């Protein structure tokens, strides 16, 4: 269907999907020129499905961006948010608060692992990461250790996009455009070893202790451990393409941190709220950090909201060692403990409890694992990694076109009605915890079909313009309309 046919249909009274003006919005983590040439827009969602602008149903294989754990458009959350908007839309976060903030903190503390029960609210995962880093640095100072001012992250780690999280993060493409970042930061190696652990079901068995020991042998030798404030890691590295820790790895990191008085921070923005079949990765691995960051699933993606939970002794140290009437932590945001976010958090936690979503995810994990590993032997698949309701499918790259195969797979799956996520040359799957077994099977069979199709088409299959022809035609029609409008304005 070309632009003249679109116009003809519109003139005959046929409803043609109308695109918004695409000019003004700068999309994040997106090739904007490419996107605007074939816009992929959702207009509605319900349960495990999106509805596109042209009324196609698309199965959500990614929980939005890892965040819609309880399925889309939950009436319980919508009602709680609507009621709160009509009751108290906003209350100042500095020197004032509101009862729902304390209720949300109490409910979240009850859901979190034991001992992590002092809650600082934020507006996102990025804010949670920076808040955790600042708390760690301030804690060292308030307890008389001001020389502990170094932060250690991990290669391929992702801790949001603010300068603190970006600095301890280890995804090269996220860092290079923004200069030096924070000083006093170093990184340990990531645990991905495809040569040793390809197609492992669940956690790799080998190499964990050896890899963790590098933290002590290399990093604490290079930097006097008495100068290190904190180590921050994702228990499972999500944004880098589902990188799993080998058995014993996180426990050994905990031991090293204890030995040298270094705080351990777990970034559970992705792994929290049932994603691994347990409430948090802390529960899955049996390793308790000093600080934990959360967001995403905390409000089911309905309202931007995050939190940092710390051990009680960290909070108590600020209270005990700060002057009377002083602000113990000079940090916060306008939207800290926003009433709407608190309402959404409480409603989300109610859903988790009432529907036993964590247990549901755990019960589905075996089926999910089996379905994911059916991709072994499919063209271009070099590794499948899985844990809980998460899978990463790493693909062989086409020479000179890194990421093109994963992007083409994403587009082909979208055409077939399944939303997957691509990062580099990896397809990541993280469906809502409300997913059904037949929908899990559909996700992985769709990926298999897409990759088989790419194999048949060769290099031509990597060309994005081969996909989503309707979207391309709408974009061309809109551009033509804008040009005509501009010409008329100039003539006037």
Secondary structure, DSSP 8 states (H G I E B T S, - for coil): --HHHHHHHHHTT---------SS---TTS-HHHHHHS---EEEEEBTEEEETTS-EEEESSHHHHT-TT-BS-HHHHHHHHHHHHH-S---SSS---HHHHHHHHHHHHHS-TTEEEEEEESSHHHHHHHHHHHHHHHHHHTT-TT--EEEEETT----SSHHHHHH---HHHHGGGTT-SSSEEEE-----HHHHTT-SSS--SSHHHHHHHIIIIIHHHTTGGGEEEEEE-SSB-TTT-B---TTHHHHHHHHHHHHT-EEEEE-TTTTTTTTSSSSHHHHHT---SEEEE-GGGGTTSS--EEEEEEHHHHHHHHHHS-TTS-SS----TTTT-HHHHHHHHHHHHHHHHHTHHHHHHHHHHHHHHHHGGGTTSTTEEEEEEETTEEEEEE--BTTBTTHHHHHHHHHHHHTTEE-EEETTEEEE---TT--HHHHHHHHHHHHHHHHHHHHHGGGGG-GGGS-HHHHHHHHHHHHHHHHHHHHHHH-
